[in-house]
Amino acid sequence: MAAAVVAVSVSCCRQAPRWSEQKANDWYYSQPWPVGCNYIPSYAINAIEWWQESTFNPEVIDKDLHFAEDLGFNVVRIFLNDMVYFADPAGFKSRLDRFLGICESHGIKAIVVFYTNGGKLRKATLGPQPEPTPGIHNPGWSPSPGPEVLADPSLWPRQKKYVKDILRTFKNDGRIYLWHLFNEPSWGSRNGEMILPFMREEFKWAREVNPSQPLSAPFDNLNNHPKMQYPVFSFLGENVDVITYHSYNNPELVQKQCIDKFTQYGRPVICTEWLARPQGSTVEGILPLLRKNNIGAVNYGMLMNKQQTYYDWKSPEGAPEPEVWLHDLLRKDGTPYSEAEVALIKQITADKTMVRPENL
């Protein structure tokens, strides 16, 4: 009996291999071209306010995603929060399930992000969240799991439980497009190179579950390549099933830094953050370029909301609404920031058919 228990334990911890290039391309080209946005509900300043029971608002989410459907979007990238999960695992999973059901009703799938660094709200707590400071870009975001957890491996088994529970629950859920295990891991220099060791373990946990959806984490900060980034980029290049990246650069740099580079991997490529108008990352410049190259296009932001990401990253407190928005596409009532942009988006998203290149 004891031997049988040991055998089961070993089997449960066996890691599945990385997807082959063929499997990844079979998955990608069997579906429509993925196009959408990073989505935060219009009522939420951060992922805590989004998911906790006291503030979770399916009616607002349904209204928001109606606007996404009208734009022709078929994916949204979303952010989870470990703190909310640990407060009520069953309730958290139930709310995530309800969210995915709303997505499905609008013909949308989710790119699910487990962890994210950055954010101005350094000491997050459950309960009421701060109101946005006028003029400030993304004033209430909070890192998850936070530098204290990343720095202490003795706390990682608790995170392992969270990651594996979510993955096991939704591992065969067709409403989920792919899993992002960590957002922008090359920014780990801010946390003393702590992200990569944690992310290595997280990929192991995920491979033990072996979900039917692909695993990834995005290449980012492509304008700068300090030595600290090399191990992160190397790890991603050797471990992700699908290449994802972030770039807020103009079309010329996107072609050089991203398209020419990442298509060499022979795997599907999806840009999971773009759109920074003052920097030349515009709808008219980037969206047709990504569509032409069969690269998924998931811009940052859709609606004006508490994140205030239409302001520039360095916008000062009290600044008026900028004439040229940084991110986002629509005002709070769903009317376009730019009629021409929305018309182009709808024109391009009307046909999401992809033809698989002969060399893939």
LUMVO-797771 format. One record per residue (C-alpha): z, x, y; residue number from 0; residue in one letter. Coordinates in nm, 2 decimals, padded with zeros to 4 digits. Example, Ala and Ser with C-alpha at 12.3 -4.5 7.8 and 13.67 -1.06 7.14 Angstrom:
<site Z="00.78" X="01.23" Y="-00.45" torba="0" kollum="A"/>
<site Z="00.71" X="01.37" Y="-00.11" torba="1" kollum="S"/>
//
This chain:
<site Z="00.00" X="00.00" Y="00.00" torba="0" kollum="M"/>
<site Z="00.09" X="00.28" Y="00.24" torba="1" kollum="A"/>
<site Z="-00.24" X="00.46" Y="00.17" torba="2" kollum="A"/>
<site Z="-00.43" X="00.14" Y="00.25" torba="3" kollum="A"/>
<site Z="-00.25" X="00.11" Y="00.58" torba="4" kollum="V"/>
<site Z="-00.34" X="00.47" Y="00.67" torba="5" kollum="V"/>
<site Z="-00.70" X="00.42" Y="00.58" torba="6" kollum="A"/>
<site Z="-00.72" X="00.11" Y="00.80" torba="7" kollum="V"/>
<site Z="-00.56" X="00.30" Y="01.09" torba="8" kollum="S"/>
<site Z="-00.82" X="00.58" Y="01.06" torba="9" kollum="V"/>
<site Z="-01.10" X="00.34" Y="01.04" torba="10" kollum="S"/>
<site Z="-00.98" X="00.15" Y="01.35" torba="11" kollum="C"/>
<site Z="-00.98" X="00.47" Y="01.55" torba="12" kollum="C"/>
<site Z="-01.32" X="00.60" Y="01.45" torba="13" kollum="R"/>
<site Z="-01.55" X="00.64" Y="01.75" torba="14" kollum="Q"/>
<site Z="-01.89" X="00.49" Y="01.76" torba="15" kollum="A"/>
<site Z="-02.17" X="00.73" Y="01.88" torba="16" kollum="P"/>
<site Z="-02.34" X="00.73" Y="02.21" torba="17" kollum="R"/>
<site Z="-02.64" X="00.50" Y="02.22" torba="18" kollum="W"/>
<site Z="-02.96" X="00.67" Y="02.14" torba="19" kollum="S"/>
<site Z="-03.23" X="00.67" Y="02.40" torba="20" kollum="E"/>
<site Z="-03.43" X="00.42" Y="02.19" torba="21" kollum="Q"/>
<site Z="-03.14" X="00.18" Y="02.16" torba="22" kollum="K"/>
<site Z="-03.07" X="00.20" Y="02.53" torba="23" kollum="A"/>
<site Z="-03.44" X="00.14" Y="02.62" torba="24" kollum="N"/>
<site Z="-03.47" X="-00.14" Y="02.36" torba="25" kollum="D"/>
<site Z="-03.17" X="-00.31" Y="02.52" torba="26" kollum="W"/>
<site Z="-03.30" X="-00.26" Y="02.88" torba="27" kollum="Y"/>
<site Z="-03.66" X="-00.37" Y="02.83" torba="28" kollum="Y"/>
<site Z="-03.57" X="-00.67" Y="02.63" torba="29" kollum="S"/>
<site Z="-03.42" X="-00.83" Y="02.94" torba="30" kollum="Q"/>
<site Z="-03.54" X="-00.91" Y="03.29" torba="31" kollum="P"/>
<site Z="-03.52" X="-00.65" Y="03.56" torba="32" kollum="W"/>
<site Z="-03.16" X="-00.64" Y="03.68" torba="33" kollum="P"/>
<site Z="-03.12" X="-00.71" Y="04.05" torba="34" kollum="V"/>
<site Z="-02.81" X="-00.82" Y="04.24" torba="35" kollum="G"/>
<site Z="-02.51" X="-00.71" Y="04.44" torba="36" kollum="C"/>
<site Z="-02.16" X="-00.58" Y="04.43" torba="37" kollum="N"/>
<site Z="-01.96" X="-00.90" Y="04.46" torba="38" kollum="Y"/>
<site Z="-01.62" X="-00.96" Y="04.60" torba="39" kollum="I"/>
<site Z="-01.53" X="-01.33" Y="04.65" torba="40" kollum="P"/>
<site Z="-01.53" X="-01.44" Y="05.01" torba="41" kollum="S"/>
<site Z="-01.16" X="-01.53" Y="05.00" torba="42" kollum="Y"/>
<site Z="-01.04" X="-01.18" Y="04.87" torba="43" kollum="A"/>
<site Z="-00.96" X="-00.86" Y="05.05" torba="44" kollum="I"/>
<site Z="-00.93" X="-00.67" Y="04.72" torba="45" kollum="N"/>
<site Z="-00.93" X="-00.72" Y="04.35" torba="46" kollum="A"/>
<site Z="-00.56" X="-00.82" Y="04.34" torba="47" kollum="I"/>
<site Z="-00.63" X="-01.12" Y="04.57" torba="48" kollum="E"/>
<site Z="-00.94" X="-01.19" Y="04.36" torba="49" kollum="W"/>
<site Z="-00.77" X="-01.21" Y="04.02" torba="50" kollum="W"/>
<site Z="-00.41" X="-01.30" Y="04.05" torba="51" kollum="Q"/>
<site Z="-00.33" X="-01.66" Y="03.95" torba="52" kollum="E"/>
<site Z="-00.19" X="-01.77" Y="04.29" torba="53" kollum="S"/>
<site Z="-00.51" X="-01.68" Y="04.48" torba="54" kollum="T"/>
<site Z="-00.79" X="-01.70" Y="04.21" torba="55" kollum="F"/>
<site Z="-01.04" X="-01.96" Y="04.35" torba="56" kollum="N"/>
<site Z="-01.32" X="-02.08" Y="04.11" torba="57" kollum="P"/>
<site Z="-01.45" X="-02.32" Y="04.37" torba="58" kollum="E"/>
<site Z="-01.52" X="-02.05" Y="04.62" torba="59" kollum="V"/>
<site Z="-01.67" X="-01.82" Y="04.36" torba="60" kollum="I"/>
<site Z="-01.90" X="-02.10" Y="04.25" torba="61" kollum="D"/>
<site Z="-02.02" X="-02.15" Y="04.61" torba="62" kollum="K"/>
<site Z="-02.06" X="-01.78" Y="04.66" torba="63" kollum="D"/>
<site Z="-02.27" X="-01.73" Y="04.34" torba="64" kollum="L"/>
<site Z="-02.49" X="-02.02" Y="04.44" torba="65" kollum="H"/>
<site Z="-02.60" X="-01.80" Y="04.73" torba="66" kollum="F"/>
<site Z="-02.66" X="-01.51" Y="04.49" torba="67" kollum="A"/>
<site Z="-02.87" X="-01.73" Y="04.26" torba="68" kollum="E"/>
<site Z="-03.07" X="-01.85" Y="04.56" torba="69" kollum="D"/>
<site Z="-03.16" X="-01.49" Y="04.64" torba="70" kollum="L"/>
<site Z="-03.29" X="-01.45" Y="04.29" torba="71" kollum="G"/>
<site Z="-03.01" X="-01.22" Y="04.18" torba="72" kollum="F"/>
<site Z="-02.93" X="-01.21" Y="03.80" torba="73" kollum="N"/>
<site Z="-02.64" X="-00.96" Y="03.80" torba="74" kollum="V"/>
<site Z="-02.32" X="-00.90" Y="04.00" torba="75" kollum="V"/>
<site Z="-02.10" X="-00.59" Y="03.98" torba="76" kollum="R"/>
<site Z="-01.74" X="-00.68" Y="03.98" torba="77" kollum="I"/>
<site Z="-01.40" X="-00.50" Y="03.99" torba="78" kollum="F"/>
<site Z="-01.10" X="-00.56" Y="03.77" torba="79" kollum="L"/>
<site Z="-00.74" X="-00.46" Y="03.84" torba="80" kollum="N"/>
<site Z="-00.49" X="-00.32" Y="03.59" torba="81" kollum="D"/>
<site Z="-00.19" X="-00.44" Y="03.79" torba="82" kollum="M"/>
<site Z="-00.29" X="-00.80" Y="03.77" torba="83" kollum="V"/>
<site Z="-00.37" X="-00.76" Y="03.40" torba="84" kollum="Y"/>
<site Z="-00.02" X="-00.62" Y="03.32" torba="85" kollum="F"/>
<site Z="00.15" X="-00.90" Y="03.50" torba="86" kollum="A"/>
<site Z="-00.02" X="-01.16" Y="03.28" torba="87" kollum="D"/>
<site Z="-00.27" X="-01.03" Y="03.02" torba="88" kollum="P"/>
<site Z="-00.36" X="-01.37" Y="02.87" torba="89" kollum="A"/>
<site Z="-00.39" X="-01.54" Y="03.22" torba="90" kollum="G"/>
<site Z="-00.60" X="-01.25" Y="03.35" torba="91" kollum="F"/>
<site Z="-00.84" X="-01.27" Y="03.05" torba="92" kollum="K"/>
<site Z="-00.86" X="-01.65" Y="03.09" torba="93" kollum="S"/>
<site Z="-00.96" X="-01.61" Y="03.46" torba="94" kollum="R"/>
<site Z="-01.22" X="-01.35" Y="03.37" torba="95" kollum="L"/>
<site Z="-01.36" X="-01.58" Y="03.11" torba="96" kollum="D"/>
<site Z="-01.38" X="-01.86" Y="03.37" torba="97" kollum="R"/>
<site Z="-01.55" X="-01.63" Y="03.62" torba="98" kollum="F"/>
<site Z="-01.81" X="-01.53" Y="03.36" torba="99" kollum="L"/>
<site Z="-01.87" X="-01.90" Y="03.29" torba="100" kollum="G"/>
<site Z="-01.94" X="-01.96" Y="03.66" torba="101" kollum="I"/>
<site Z="-02.18" X="-01.66" Y="03.65" torba="102" kollum="C"/>
<site Z="-02.36" X="-01.80" Y="03.35" torba="103" kollum="E"/>
<site Z="-02.41" X="-02.14" Y="03.53" torba="104" kollum="S"/>
<site Z="-02.60" X="-01.95" Y="03.79" torba="105" kollum="H"/>
<site Z="-02.81" X="-01.74" Y="03.56" torba="106" kollum="G"/>
<site Z="-02.61" X="-01.43" Y="03.64" torba="107" kollum="I"/>
<site Z="-02.45" X="-01.15" Y="03.42" torba="108" kollum="K"/>
<site Z="-02.17" X="-00.92" Y="03.52" torba="109" kollum="A"/>
<site Z="-02.14" X="-00.54" Y="03.54" torba="110" kollum="I"/>
<site Z="-01.77" X="-00.50" Y="03.49" torba="111" kollum="V"/>
<site Z="-01.58" X="-00.21" Y="03.65" torba="112" kollum="V"/>
<site Z="-01.24" X="-00.12" Y="03.51" torba="113" kollum="F"/>
<site Z="-01.11" X="00.14" Y="03.76" torba="114" kollum="Y"/>
<site Z="-01.20" X="00.25" Y="04.11" torba="115" kollum="T"/>
<site Z="-01.06" X="00.52" Y="04.34" torba="116" kollum="N"/>
<site Z="-01.05" X="00.51" Y="04.72" torba="117" kollum="G"/>
<site Z="-00.92" X="00.24" Y="04.95" torba="118" kollum="G"/>
<site Z="-00.70" X="00.22" Y="05.26" torba="119" kollum="K"/>
<site Z="-00.42" X="00.02" Y="05.09" torba="120" kollum="L"/>
<site Z="-00.23" X="00.30" Y="04.92" torba="121" kollum="R"/>
<site Z="00.08" X="00.11" Y="04.80" torba="122" kollum="K"/>
<site Z="-00.05" X="-00.21" Y="04.66" torba="123" kollum="A"/>
<site Z="00.17" X="-00.49" Y="04.53" torba="124" kollum="T"/>
<site Z="00.12" X="-00.83" Y="04.37" torba="125" kollum="L"/>
<site Z="00.16" X="-01.14" Y="04.58" torba="126" kollum="G"/>
<site Z="00.02" X="-01.21" Y="04.93" torba="127" kollum="P"/>
<site Z="-00.23" X="-00.94" Y="05.04" torba="128" kollum="Q"/>
<site Z="-00.27" X="-00.82" Y="05.40" torba="129" kollum="P"/>
<site Z="-00.52" X="-00.98" Y="05.63" torba="130" kollum="E"/>
<site Z="-00.81" X="-00.77" Y="05.74" torba="131" kollum="P"/>
<site Z="-00.78" X="-00.55" Y="06.05" torba="132" kollum="T"/>
<site Z="-01.06" X="-00.65" Y="06.29" torba="133" kollum="P"/>
<site Z="-01.33" X="-00.38" Y="06.31" torba="134" kollum="G"/>
<site Z="-01.22" X="-00.18" Y="06.01" torba="135" kollum="I"/>
<site Z="-01.45" X="-00.13" Y="05.71" torba="136" kollum="H"/>
<site Z="-01.29" X="-00.24" Y="05.38" torba="137" kollum="N"/>
<site Z="-00.93" X="-00.24" Y="05.52" torba="138" kollum="P"/>
<site Z="-00.74" X="-00.38" Y="05.22" torba="139" kollum="G"/>
<site Z="-00.89" X="-00.21" Y="04.91" torba="140" kollum="W"/>
<site Z="-00.65" X="-00.04" Y="04.67" torba="141" kollum="S"/>
<site Z="-00.72" X="00.22" Y="04.41" torba="142" kollum="P"/>
<site Z="-00.67" X="00.13" Y="04.05" torba="143" kollum="S"/>
<site Z="-00.50" X="00.28" Y="03.85" torba="144" kollum="P"/>
<site Z="-00.39" X="00.50" Y="04.14" torba="145" kollum="G"/>
<site Z="-00.33" X="00.88" Y="04.16" torba="146" kollum="P"/>
<site Z="00.02" X="00.85" Y="04.01" torba="147" kollum="E"/>
<site Z="-00.12" X="00.72" Y="03.69" torba="148" kollum="V"/>
<site Z="-00.41" X="00.96" Y="03.68" torba="149" kollum="L"/>
<site Z="-00.17" X="01.25" Y="03.72" torba="150" kollum="A"/>
<site Z="00.06" X="01.15" Y="03.44" torba="151" kollum="D"/>
<site Z="-00.09" X="01.14" Y="03.08" torba="152" kollum="P"/>
<site Z="00.24" X="00.98" Y="02.95" torba="153" kollum="S"/>
<site Z="00.13" X="00.66" Y="03.14" torba="154" kollum="L"/>
<site Z="-00.22" X="00.65" Y="02.98" torba="155" kollum="W"/>
<site Z="-00.13" X="00.47" Y="02.66" torba="156" kollum="P"/>
<site Z="-00.05" X="00.16" Y="02.87" torba="157" kollum="R"/>
<site Z="-00.39" X="00.19" Y="03.03" torba="158" kollum="Q"/>
<site Z="-00.55" X="00.23" Y="02.68" torba="159" kollum="K"/>
<site Z="-00.40" X="-00.10" Y="02.58" torba="160" kollum="K"/>
<site Z="-00.55" X="-00.27" Y="02.89" torba="161" kollum="Y"/>
<site Z="-00.90" X="-00.12" Y="02.84" torba="162" kollum="V"/>
<site Z="-00.92" X="-00.19" Y="02.47" torba="163" kollum="K"/>
<site Z="-00.78" X="-00.54" Y="02.50" torba="164" kollum="D"/>
<site Z="-01.05" X="-00.64" Y="02.76" torba="165" kollum="I"/>
<site Z="-01.32" X="-00.47" Y="02.56" torba="166" kollum="L"/>
<site Z="-01.22" X="-00.63" Y="02.23" torba="167" kollum="R"/>
<site Z="-01.20" X="-00.97" Y="02.39" torba="168" kollum="T"/>
<site Z="-01.54" X="-00.95" Y="02.55" torba="169" kollum="F"/>
<site Z="-01.72" X="-00.70" Y="02.33" torba="170" kollum="K"/>
<site Z="-01.99" X="-00.94" Y="02.21" torba="171" kollum="N"/>
<site Z="-02.00" X="-01.16" Y="02.52" torba="172" kollum="D"/>
<site Z="-02.36" X="-01.20" Y="02.64" torba="173" kollum="G"/>
<site Z="-02.24" X="-01.28" Y="02.99" torba="174" kollum="R"/>
<site Z="-02.15" X="-00.92" Y="03.04" torba="175" kollum="I"/>
<site Z="-02.44" X="-00.69" Y="03.12" torba="176" kollum="Y"/>
<site Z="-02.27" X="-00.35" Y="03.10" torba="177" kollum="L"/>
<site Z="-01.93" X="-00.18" Y="03.14" torba="178" kollum="W"/>
<site Z="-01.85" X="00.07" Y="03.42" torba="179" kollum="H"/>
<site Z="-01.55" X="00.26" Y="03.30" torba="180" kollum="L"/>
<site Z="-01.47" X="00.43" Y="03.63" torba="181" kollum="F"/>
<site Z="-01.62" X="00.38" Y="03.97" torba="182" kollum="N"/>
<site Z="-01.75" X="00.70" Y="04.15" torba="183" kollum="E"/>
<site Z="-01.56" X="00.96" Y="03.93" torba="184" kollum="P"/>
<site Z="-01.71" X="01.26" Y="04.12" torba="185" kollum="S"/>
<site Z="-01.48" X="01.17" Y="04.41" torba="186" kollum="W"/>
<site Z="-01.20" X="01.30" Y="04.19" torba="187" kollum="G"/>
<site Z="-01.15" X="01.59" Y="04.43" torba="188" kollum="S"/>
<site Z="-00.94" X="01.35" Y="04.64" torba="189" kollum="R"/>
<site Z="-00.70" X="01.31" Y="04.34" torba="190" kollum="N"/>
<site Z="-00.69" X="01.68" Y="04.24" torba="191" kollum="G"/>
<site Z="-00.95" X="01.67" Y="03.97" torba="192" kollum="E"/>
<site Z="-00.75" X="01.40" Y="03.79" torba="193" kollum="M"/>
<site Z="-01.02" X="01.15" Y="03.72" torba="194" kollum="I"/>
<site Z="-01.23" X="01.34" Y="03.47" torba="195" kollum="L"/>
<site Z="-00.95" X="01.40" Y="03.21" torba="196" kollum="P"/>
<site Z="-00.86" X="01.04" Y="03.23" torba="197" kollum="F"/>
<site Z="-01.22" X="00.92" Y="03.21" torba="198" kollum="M"/>
<site Z="-01.28" X="01.14" Y="02.90" torba="199" kollum="R"/>
<site Z="-01.00" X="00.95" Y="02.73" torba="200" kollum="E"/>
<site Z="-01.13" X="00.61" Y="02.85" torba="201" kollum="E"/>
<site Z="-01.47" X="00.68" Y="02.70" torba="202" kollum="F"/>
<site Z="-01.30" X="00.75" Y="02.37" torba="203" kollum="K"/>
<site Z="-01.10" X="00.43" Y="02.38" torba="204" kollum="W"/>
<site Z="-01.42" X="00.24" Y="02.46" torba="205" kollum="A"/>
<site Z="-01.62" X="00.40" Y="02.18" torba="206" kollum="R"/>
<site Z="-01.34" X="00.30" Y="01.94" torba="207" kollum="E"/>
<site Z="-01.40" X="-00.06" Y="02.03" torba="208" kollum="V"/>
<site Z="-01.78" X="-00.02" Y="02.02" torba="209" kollum="N"/>
<site Z="-01.88" X="-00.31" Y="02.24" torba="210" kollum="P"/>
<site Z="-02.23" X="-00.46" Y="02.21" torba="211" kollum="S"/>
<site Z="-02.29" X="-00.38" Y="02.58" torba="212" kollum="Q"/>
<site Z="-02.36" X="-00.03" Y="02.71" torba="213" kollum="P"/>
<site Z="-02.10" X="00.20" Y="02.86" torba="214" kollum="L"/>
<site Z="-02.16" X="00.39" Y="03.19" torba="215" kollum="S"/>
<site Z="-02.00" X="00.53" Y="03.50" torba="216" kollum="A"/>
<site Z="-02.20" X="00.61" Y="03.82" torba="217" kollum="P"/>
<site Z="-02.33" X="00.95" Y="03.95" torba="218" kollum="F"/>
<site Z="-02.24" X="00.95" Y="04.32" torba="219" kollum="D"/>
<site Z="-02.19" X="01.17" Y="04.63" torba="220" kollum="N"/>
<site Z="-02.54" X="01.31" Y="04.56" torba="221" kollum="L"/>
<site Z="-02.57" X="01.48" Y="04.90" torba="222" kollum="N"/>
<site Z="-02.30" X="01.73" Y="04.82" torba="223" kollum="N"/>
<site Z="-02.25" X="01.92" Y="04.50" torba="224" kollum="H"/>
<site Z="-01.92" X="02.12" Y="04.51" torba="225" kollum="P"/>
<site Z="-01.82" X="02.30" Y="04.20" torba="226" kollum="K"/>
<site Z="-01.58" X="02.02" Y="04.11" torba="227" kollum="M"/>
<site Z="-01.87" X="01.78" Y="04.06" torba="228" kollum="Q"/>
<site Z="-02.05" X="01.98" Y="03.80" torba="229" kollum="Y"/>
<site Z="-01.81" X="01.90" Y="03.51" torba="230" kollum="P"/>
<site Z="-01.82" X="01.53" Y="03.61" torba="231" kollum="V"/>
<site Z="-02.20" X="01.52" Y="03.62" torba="232" kollum="F"/>
<site Z="-02.23" X="01.71" Y="03.30" torba="233" kollum="S"/>
<site Z="-01.99" X="01.47" Y="03.12" torba="234" kollum="F"/>
<site Z="-02.18" X="01.16" Y="03.25" torba="235" kollum="L"/>
<site Z="-02.51" X="01.31" Y="03.15" torba="236" kollum="G"/>
<site Z="-02.39" X="01.36" Y="02.80" torba="237" kollum="E"/>
<site Z="-02.19" X="01.04" Y="02.74" torba="238" kollum="N"/>
<site Z="-02.32" X="00.74" Y="02.93" torba="239" kollum="V"/>
<site Z="-02.55" X="00.50" Y="02.74" torba="240" kollum="D"/>
<site Z="-02.74" X="00.40" Y="03.06" torba="241" kollum="V"/>
<site Z="-02.78" X="00.61" Y="03.38" torba="242" kollum="I"/>
<site Z="-02.62" X="00.45" Y="03.68" torba="243" kollum="T"/>
<site Z="-02.59" X="00.60" Y="04.03" torba="244" kollum="Y"/>
<site Z="-02.50" X="00.53" Y="04.39" torba="245" kollum="H"/>
<site Z="-02.71" X="00.63" Y="04.68" torba="246" kollum="S"/>
<site Z="-02.70" X="00.52" Y="05.04" torba="247" kollum="Y"/>
<site Z="-02.99" X="00.75" Y="05.14" torba="248" kollum="N"/>
<site Z="-03.34" X="00.68" Y="05.27" torba="249" kollum="N"/>
<site Z="-03.63" X="00.63" Y="05.04" torba="250" kollum="P"/>
<site Z="-03.75" X="00.99" Y="05.05" torba="251" kollum="E"/>
<site Z="-03.41" X="01.12" Y="04.94" torba="252" kollum="L"/>
<site Z="-03.37" X="00.85" Y="04.68" torba="253" kollum="V"/>
<site Z="-03.70" X="00.95" Y="04.53" torba="254" kollum="Q"/>
<site Z="-03.61" X="01.32" Y="04.53" torba="255" kollum="K"/>
<site Z="-03.24" X="01.30" Y="04.44" torba="256" kollum="Q"/>
<site Z="-03.23" X="01.00" Y="04.21" torba="257" kollum="C"/>
<site Z="-03.56" X="00.87" Y="04.07" torba="258" kollum="I"/>
<site Z="-03.72" X="01.21" Y="04.00" torba="259" kollum="D"/>
<site Z="-03.40" X="01.34" Y="03.86" torba="260" kollum="K"/>
<site Z="-03.25" X="01.05" Y="03.66" torba="261" kollum="F"/>
<site Z="-03.57" X="00.93" Y="03.50" torba="262" kollum="T"/>
<site Z="-03.59" X="01.26" Y="03.32" torba="263" kollum="Q"/>
<site Z="-03.30" X="01.15" Y="03.10" torba="264" kollum="Y"/>
<site Z="-03.53" X="00.91" Y="02.92" torba="265" kollum="G"/>
<site Z="-03.27" X="00.63" Y="02.95" torba="266" kollum="R"/>
<site Z="-03.26" X="00.32" Y="03.17" torba="267" kollum="P"/>
<site Z="-03.16" X="00.38" Y="03.53" torba="268" kollum="V"/>
<site Z="-02.98" X="00.14" Y="03.75" torba="269" kollum="I"/>
<site Z="-02.87" X="00.19" Y="04.11" torba="270" kollum="C"/>
<site Z="-02.54" X="00.01" Y="04.13" torba="271" kollum="T"/>
<site Z="-02.47" X="00.08" Y="04.50" torba="272" kollum="E"/>
<site Z="-02.72" X="00.10" Y="04.79" torba="273" kollum="W"/>
<site Z="-02.78" X="-00.06" Y="05.13" torba="274" kollum="L"/>
<site Z="-02.66" X="00.13" Y="05.44" torba="275" kollum="A"/>
<site Z="-02.91" X="00.03" Y="05.71" torba="276" kollum="R"/>
<site Z="-02.81" X="00.29" Y="05.97" torba="277" kollum="P"/>
<site Z="-02.87" X="00.57" Y="05.72" torba="278" kollum="Q"/>
<site Z="-03.22" X="00.44" Y="05.62" torba="279" kollum="G"/>
<site Z="-03.11" X="00.26" Y="05.30" torba="280" kollum="S"/>
<site Z="-03.27" X="-00.07" Y="05.39" torba="281" kollum="T"/>
<site Z="-03.39" X="-00.37" Y="05.20" torba="282" kollum="V"/>
<site Z="-03.76" X="-00.30" Y="05.29" torba="283" kollum="E"/>
<site Z="-03.73" X="00.07" Y="05.21" torba="284" kollum="G"/>
<site Z="-03.53" X="00.07" Y="04.89" torba="285" kollum="I"/>
<site Z="-03.58" X="-00.25" Y="04.70" torba="286" kollum="L"/>
<site Z="-03.96" X="-00.22" Y="04.65" torba="287" kollum="P"/>
<site Z="-03.91" X="00.14" Y="04.55" torba="288" kollum="L"/>
<site Z="-03.66" X="00.06" Y="04.28" torba="289" kollum="L"/>
<site Z="-03.86" X="-00.23" Y="04.16" torba="290" kollum="R"/>
<site Z="-04.18" X="-00.02" Y="04.13" torba="291" kollum="K"/>
<site Z="-03.99" X="00.23" Y="03.91" torba="292" kollum="N"/>
<site Z="-03.81" X="-00.03" Y="03.69" torba="293" kollum="N"/>
<site Z="-03.48" X="00.09" Y="03.83" torba="294" kollum="I"/>
<site Z="-03.21" X="-00.18" Y="03.85" torba="295" kollum="G"/>
<site Z="-03.11" X="-00.26" Y="04.21" torba="296" kollum="A"/>
<site Z="-02.75" X="-00.37" Y="04.28" torba="297" kollum="V"/>
<site Z="-02.68" X="-00.34" Y="04.65" torba="298" kollum="N"/>
<site Z="-02.33" X="-00.33" Y="04.81" torba="299" kollum="Y"/>
<site Z="-02.22" X="-00.66" Y="04.94" torba="300" kollum="G"/>
<site Z="-02.37" X="-01.01" Y="04.98" torba="301" kollum="M"/>
<site Z="-02.15" X="-01.23" Y="05.21" torba="302" kollum="L"/>
<site Z="-01.95" X="-01.15" Y="05.52" torba="303" kollum="M"/>
<site Z="-01.59" X="-01.15" Y="05.38" torba="304" kollum="N"/>
<site Z="-01.25" X="-01.00" Y="05.42" torba="305" kollum="K"/>
<site Z="-01.38" X="-00.66" Y="05.32" torba="306" kollum="Q"/>
<site Z="-01.58" X="-00.64" Y="05.65" torba="307" kollum="Q"/>
<site Z="-01.83" X="-00.41" Y="05.50" torba="308" kollum="T"/>
<site Z="-02.09" X="-00.50" Y="05.76" torba="309" kollum="Y"/>
<site Z="-01.90" X="-00.26" Y="05.98" torba="310" kollum="Y"/>
<site Z="-01.97" X="00.11" Y="05.95" torba="311" kollum="D"/>
<site Z="-01.75" X="00.33" Y="05.73" torba="312" kollum="W"/>
<site Z="-01.60" X="00.49" Y="06.05" torba="313" kollum="K"/>
<site Z="-01.59" X="00.18" Y="06.27" torba="314" kollum="S"/>
<site Z="-01.28" X="00.17" Y="06.50" torba="315" kollum="P"/>
<site Z="-01.02" X="-00.10" Y="06.50" torba="316" kollum="E"/>
<site Z="-01.12" X="-00.39" Y="06.72" torba="317" kollum="G"/>
<site Z="-01.49" X="-00.31" Y="06.72" torba="318" kollum="A"/>
<site Z="-01.72" X="-00.61" Y="06.78" torba="319" kollum="P"/>
<site Z="-01.97" X="-00.71" Y="06.51" torba="320" kollum="E"/>
<site Z="-02.23" X="-00.44" Y="06.50" torba="321" kollum="P"/>
<site Z="-02.59" X="-00.51" Y="06.59" torba="322" kollum="E"/>
<site Z="-02.70" X="-00.33" Y="06.28" torba="323" kollum="V"/>
<site Z="-02.49" X="-00.41" Y="05.97" torba="324" kollum="W"/>
<site Z="-02.40" X="-00.14" Y="05.73" torba="325" kollum="L"/>
<site Z="-02.38" X="-00.36" Y="05.41" torba="326" kollum="H"/>
<site Z="-02.41" X="-00.73" Y="05.32" torba="327" kollum="D"/>
<site Z="-02.69" X="-00.98" Y="05.34" torba="328" kollum="L"/>
<site Z="-02.55" X="-01.31" Y="05.45" torba="329" kollum="L"/>
<site Z="-02.31" X="-01.46" Y="05.70" torba="330" kollum="R"/>
<site Z="-02.01" X="-01.66" Y="05.58" torba="331" kollum="K"/>
<site Z="-02.21" X="-01.99" Y="05.57" torba="332" kollum="D"/>
<site Z="-02.49" X="-01.83" Y="05.37" torba="333" kollum="G"/>
<site Z="-02.74" X="-01.79" Y="05.65" torba="334" kollum="T"/>
<site Z="-02.92" X="-01.46" Y="05.65" torba="335" kollum="P"/>
<site Z="-02.83" X="-01.16" Y="05.86" torba="336" kollum="Y"/>
<site Z="-03.20" X="-01.10" Y="05.86" torba="337" kollum="S"/>
<site Z="-03.45" X="-01.37" Y="05.77" torba="338" kollum="E"/>
<site Z="-03.71" X="-01.10" Y="05.70" torba="339" kollum="A"/>
<site Z="-03.48" X="-00.93" Y="05.45" torba="340" kollum="E"/>
<site Z="-03.40" X="-01.24" Y="05.26" torba="341" kollum="V"/>
<site Z="-03.77" X="-01.34" Y="05.25" torba="342" kollum="A"/>
<site Z="-03.86" X="-01.00" Y="05.10" torba="343" kollum="L"/>
<site Z="-03.57" X="-01.02" Y="04.85" torba="344" kollum="I"/>
<site Z="-03.69" X="-01.36" Y="04.73" torba="345" kollum="K"/>
<site Z="-04.05" X="-01.24" Y="04.71" torba="346" kollum="Q"/>
<site Z="-03.95" X="-00.94" Y="04.49" torba="347" kollum="I"/>
<site Z="-03.70" X="-01.11" Y="04.27" torba="348" kollum="T"/>
<site Z="-03.93" X="-01.40" Y="04.19" torba="349" kollum="A"/>
<site Z="-04.08" X="-01.20" Y="03.90" torba="350" kollum="D"/>
<site Z="-03.84" X="-00.99" Y="03.71" torba="351" kollum="K"/>
<site Z="-04.07" X="-00.91" Y="03.42" torba="352" kollum="T"/>
<site Z="-04.06" X="-00.55" Y="03.31" torba="353" kollum="M"/>
<site Z="-04.33" X="-00.36" Y="03.11" torba="354" kollum="V"/>
<site Z="-04.18" X="-00.08" Y="02.91" torba="355" kollum="R"/>
<site Z="-04.36" X="00.26" Y="02.98" torba="356" kollum="P"/>
<site Z="-04.54" X="00.40" Y="02.68" torba="357" kollum="E"/>
<site Z="-04.33" X="00.72" Y="02.68" torba="358" kollum="N"/>
<site Z="-04.00" X="00.53" Y="02.64" torba="359" kollum="L"/>
//
